[in-house]
Structure formats: structure tokens, C-alpha cells
Amino acid sequence: MDESEASGILSDTVSRLRALSYAELTQKQSADVDAYEVTGASGAHYQIEVEAFWDDPRRKGGNVRVMASIDDGNGWRSIAPMTTSFIVAPDGSFVGEQ
């Protein structure tokens, strides 16, 4: 996997997700994992998975954690994909960020 290309694709994906409102993200958390394929500039195919869920399952209506991962379906990256996440509070702020 071209880690630089994959990292850029994942970063673009997360930027789009971070632009969503808290309400939109809470709607995503009740859905299944969003999985789709993209083709990088190199022609390589990548699978992206996005999942949103309550950061503390005991506190529904609290913070929402959004996790996104990418892999190319080959080798160890298919078992341990490149992953990033962020947390959004009900007021729309990002938790743990300055």
C-alpha cells in the first residue's frame, strides 16, 4: 500500500466528516459501517470504512466518536488498516483538541 497516498485519501475523508454537524454524525452512528472503495491517483484501489458510535455507550446523547480506516485489501494492512478518529461533543466542539 502506498502509505502516503492512503494517508491523503484518509485525511480528505476525515475532513469531509469533520464538516458534518453533531446531528448528522449522530444519525450516522445508528447506521451500519459505511464501507466503500476509492481509486487513488496511482490507480490503486482502497477500501474505506467509516463508523460513528457513542464514545461512552452508557451515555447516549453524549459525545460521538467517528472512526475512519483505509486499506488496500493486501497483506497486513488488510488486517491492521490505517485508522484515525475524532470525537464531537453535543455542542459541536471537537473533544481533546485545541
N, C-alpha and C positions, 0 to 999 in steps of 0.2 A: 504494500500500500504506500502510495506517495503521501507521507505524513504531512508535508507542507500543504499540498492540495486539499487533503481531507480536513486539515485544521481550518483552512479558509472557508470551505463549504460549511463546516460545523459552526464557525463564527457567524457566517451570514444567516444561517438557520436560527441561531440564538438571538441575533439582532432583531429578526422579524418577530420572534416570540416575545422578546422584551418590550416590543412596541404594543403588545396586546394589553387590554385593561385587566384588572383583577377579575372582573365579572366574566370576561371572555376566557380567562385561564381557569376559573372555577368550572365553567361549562366543559372545558377540555378534560378536567380531572374525572368527570363521571363517564367519560368515553373510554373505549379501548385504546391500547397503544396505537399511535399514529405511525405507521411504517410505510416508507416509500423509497423509491430508487431515484438517484440523480446521476447524471453523467458529468464528470469533471472536464476541464479544458483539455486534458491529456487524452480523453476518450475512455478513461477508466470509469467503471460503474461502482457506485457506492450505495449502501443501504443506510438510510437514516431512520432512527426511531425516536419518537418524542412521547413522553409520558408526563402528565401532571397529576399530582396527588397531594392530599393534605400532609403538610410537614409533620404534624402530630395527629395521627389518626383518631386520638381521643378528643381532639378539638376541631370538629368540623365547623367550617366558617372562619377558621383562623388562617394562618399562613399557608400559601400554596407553593410547593416545590415543583419546579419544572426541570426535567432531566432530558437531555438530548445526547444521542450517541451516533457514531458513524463507523462503518467498517466496509471492507471490500469483499467480504464473504470468503476470503482466503486466509489460510494459515492461522496463526494465533490471534490475529486481530478479530477474527470471527467469533472467538471465544471471549476475548477481552477487548471490546471496542474502545475507541477514543470517546470519552464521555465528559460532559460538563453539565453543571446545573446552576440554578439560581432560585432564590426564594422571594416571593412577593407577599407583603402584608396586606390586610384588608384596605388600608388607606392608599394602596398603590405604590408604596415605597419598597425599595429592594433591601431585604434584611441582610445585615452584615457587610454592607458596602458603604463607603464614604461618599 
